[in-house]
Amino acid sequence: MDRVNRQILTILESDACAPAGRIATMLGIEVADAEARIARLEQDRVIVSRRALINWEKTDDELVWALIEVRVSPQRDVGFDAIANRIARFPETRAVYLVSGTYDLAVQVVGHSLKEVASFVSEKLAPLAEVQGTTTHFLLKRYKDDGVLLSELGEPERLPVTP
């Protein structure tokens, strides 16, 4: 991949709505060239999606996020891909990753309640034939997501020292 395409990706990663005209100006290229490069990157699925990162804690929606470690038995000729794709198709699933360690997959799930997430695990995920075990971690607070700070962290306050 050439330097200009990398620069375009870096710009779009930090501002998915950046117009081609502004990108062209930033990189010193023609607008038509920027548009063609972006279109090609989208066609080649290098740019898969342009979307907003929402801080759901600032809305009225009460969402419960969970990270589920899943141990699975890989299938002959397809390894982990078939079961990972099957899990990814559930509407509750936000992300699926193949990971190293005790578990094989890390699955990020979102629901409207603890019960909804628990039902997903017990009724949809755990019963899959390839699933050997799960461990669910409920996310209590998101501080940073996809490289973006969601809350003002500030400097930690020092406790007063008294004799």
N, C-alpha and C positions, 0 to 999 in steps of 0.2 A: 504494500500500500504506500502510495506516495505521501510526501509531507503535507501537501495541501488537503488531501482527504483526511489525514489525521487531525489537522487543525480544524476542519469543518466538524468532525466528530466531537472534538473537545468543546467547541462552541455550543453545539447542539446538546451535549451532555449537561452543560450547566444552564442552558436556556433553550428548551425544546421549541419554543415559539419564535426563535430568532428568524427574521425574514432573510431570504436569500440576498436581498439588496444590502442589508447591514453586514452579513457575512462576507459578501464580495468586497465591500469597503474595508472591512477589518483585515482582509487577506491580500488586498491589492489585486483582485482579479475581476473579470467581467461578471456582471449579474447572470448572464446566460450560462457562463461556465459554472458558476456556483449552483444554479438551478439544475443543470445537467448532471453535475457531480452528486448532488443530493438525490436526484431521481434515480441515478445508478446505484447509489448506496442503499436506497430503499428497495429497489428491484432485486439486488443481490442479498437482501435481508441482513445487511450489516446494520442498518437502522431498522430495527424491528418495530418500534412504536415510539410515538412522541406523546407524552402525557404529563399531567400535573402530579406533583407529589403533595398529597393532602395531609395536613396535620389534623386527624380526626378528633383529637382531644379538644380542639377549638370549636367543634360543632356540637349539636344537640344529640347526635347519634352515639349511642353507647355500644362500642364494638369491643369484642374480646379477641385478642390476638394470641396465637399459640405457636410454638415451635415443637414439632413432633419428630422425635428420632424413630426411625423405622428400620427394623432388621428384617431383611427379606432373603429368600433363596433365589439366586439368579437362575434364569431359564437357559437351556441349551440353545446355542446359536445367537441369542439376543442379549444375553447377560442381564443387566439391570434395566435396560431400555424399555422393555415391554411393560413391566410393572410400574416404572417411573412415569411413563406416558399415561397409563391407566389412572394412576393417582392424580396426575396433573389435570385430568379432564373433569374431576369433581368441581362443582362451582364454589365450594368452600375453600378450595386450595388456591393460595396466592403464589406460591413458589415451591419448586421441588429441586433439590440438589443431591447429587451423588457425593458422598463424603467418605473420608477415611476414618478409621477408629472402630469402636465397638458396634456402631450402627452403620447401615449402608446408605440410607436416605435421610435427609433433613427436609421436612415438609412444613411450610408456613401456612397456617390456616387462620381464617377470620370468621367470626360468628357474632350474633347479637347477644349471646349469653354464655356463661360457663357450661350450662346444660346443653346448649346447641353444639358447642365444640366437642363436649364429651360424647354426645350422641353420634356425631360424625365419626369419632374414633371407634366407638363400640359397635356401631351399626353398619358403617361403610368401609372403614379402613381395616380394622382388625380382622374381620371375617374373610378378607381376600386370601385365597389359598397360598399365595407366595409370602404373605406376611407372617413372620415368626414371632415378632414382638414389637411393642411400641413403648415409648416414654414420652409423656407430654409435659411441656414446660409452658406455663402461661406467662405471657409478657406483661409485666406490671406497669412499665412506663417506657415509652420510646424517647430516647434523647437525641438520637441521630439516625437518619434513615437515608440510604442511598447517597451518603456523603454530605447530607444537609442537616444542620442542627435544627431540631424542632422546638427546642426551648432554650431560653437564655440560661446558660450554665453559670456564668459569672465566676468570680474568684471565691473559693470556699472561705467562710469566715473562720477566724481563729478563735478558739475558746479562750476566755480570759484566764490568766494564770494567777492564782491567789496563794499566798503563803500558808 
